[in-house]
Amino acid sequence: MIDMLKNFVAEKINNCRVMVIGDVMLDKYYFGDVERISPEAPVPIAHVMQIKETLGGGANVVHNLALLGCQTSLVTQIGNDIHGDKLLQKFQSRGVDYSGVVRIDKPTTTKIRVISGHQQMIRLDFEDAEELNDVQTSEVLNKFYNQLPNVDAVIISDYGKGVCTEKICRAVIDACRQSDKFVVVDPKGDDWLKYSRASFITPNLKELNEVLPRKIKNVDTSVETSARYVIDKFNLDGLIVTRSSKGLTLVDGKNIAHIKARAQDVFDVSGAGDTVIAVFTLALAGGLDTPSAAFLANTAAGVVVAKVGTYAVSKDELLSAI
């Protein structure tokens, strides 16, 4: 299997076509030193030494796909503001087809963090998480329908910021099913009825527990049993459960696989779920079977959790990890 996966990553990913629809955001970091307290108020003064901007939310899924060489398109909404401009610049520089981006009159979701000595001092959130109205919904869905014939698989990236409404999720999943295309969901909250009939959902253990009658522990048998319950309840093809340091579990109609995480000196799960859904979906789009796709996704996540903060894996890093 190892040679097959190496060949897939090295030679076939570039032919995979994946669309992401969902919530995107800009993550902005101010790194600085704190040496004194403000004379204006009892708060520390951070002397900013470095500023970093990264793609967050569903945009991090897009980043993972694009960095691996996948043909990536995006359908979403952002604001008519400077943060929206920065997102578009980043999509353009990464070769992403962002013709499906709808700009509306509300803030682009942005999270600004001030950090000193590896300690986060404050976070500032710019957002309006109100659901899209009927006009905005129609515009987003029209963008989606126009792009659907040109992709092999679709990712719904739900971060609860207004794009992944029940109407949009149902329309996307129904259209993918009718077109015989994979549709994989990164869920948010406990309303999974809007994701019913998706190909796969990729919750972490906490997200899985939100839709179970009673909470389970991070144990293989419990995860497997609960996955089957969720698959039946929401009429799914399968489930990928990310389990932090215990790796991930795949359950579908034919397969059960508990894939262990690699031992790491650093284990930071920030953004690991984005990497899992990106790599798993592009592998399905490229024709891999589900166990191989899950193994590849877990391998990619192993690269990401060894880094501090949100990180997107490159093709060379994934080949090395395999």
Phi, psi and omega in degrees: 000327184299314180296321179297317180293320177299318179295320179298312182294317185288324192237341189247342182301324183299340179268353181281138182237114184232134175254139173250130173234130181156203186269127176243157179207162176253127174258124183237133184238134171248115179258133181201174178258143176246119181234350181205167179260143182295138174286348182275332182195159183283065179228150178289148174260123177260119174275105188290125180250336184209143175237133181229136177238131181226163178278131182234168181062221178298337177293333175288327172299314177302316181300315179300313180299312184294320182294331178279351177100004178291145173285111193243132174233160187222134171237122183194183171233143174223171182275165173272070183214178184294327178292324174296320177301318181294322176299313180299321177299319180290321177297316180298317183292339181260007176074023181275138173280104183252025178293346178270008179277127177256128179257130182229172186272070170203164186295141167293130180300119184221135176242120181251125181242135174254122188233135176222128180057041180066012179249125177283124184269321181199152173234134179248125181251128172250113180193159170223101188271015177296141182296150178300143177279181186297320181294314180295321178300315179298320180294317179296315181293324176298319176299317180297310182299324180294326185268340186305319180297343185262007182234163179260337183204158182230139174248128170262115183251098187262112175246016175067030183252014170114342183278318188273064177286169178300318182298316181291315180299316181296317180296317181295312182295316179299317181294321178294318179297317180294331181267002180058046177242144177296140171227120187240136188243131166263110193275165175217131177078193185251007178264081182269358177300328180291345178262001186302143182075010171294159176294304180220152167240145187237067181281157163274178186297321179298316179294323177297317181298335182292341182246010179263152177299326174213151187288149179243163175265169185279067183236138186310308185297320180293318179296317181297312180298316181293323178299317179295322177300314182292319179301315180292318184295321186252010173057053182260162170283325182185179182221140169245118180253117176274134193233035177055233186292351178265006176088223179216162178237131173253129171227125172217192185297336184244340192230147167227124181219123173256106188255119187284149174282151175284145176296137184224147171287323176247137177224084180250112187275007180303121177078359182295325178296325176297319179294318181300311183291325179296309185288319178300315183290317180294329177292319175297317179300328181273002174097004178288150174286165187296320177298319178294320178297319180292320178298317180295319179296319179293323178296316178297319179297327178297328175290318186291317184289345177279357178253153177272127180086178180295135186213142175250135185275141178267167179299316181297320179295320180293318177300317179297319181293323178298000000 
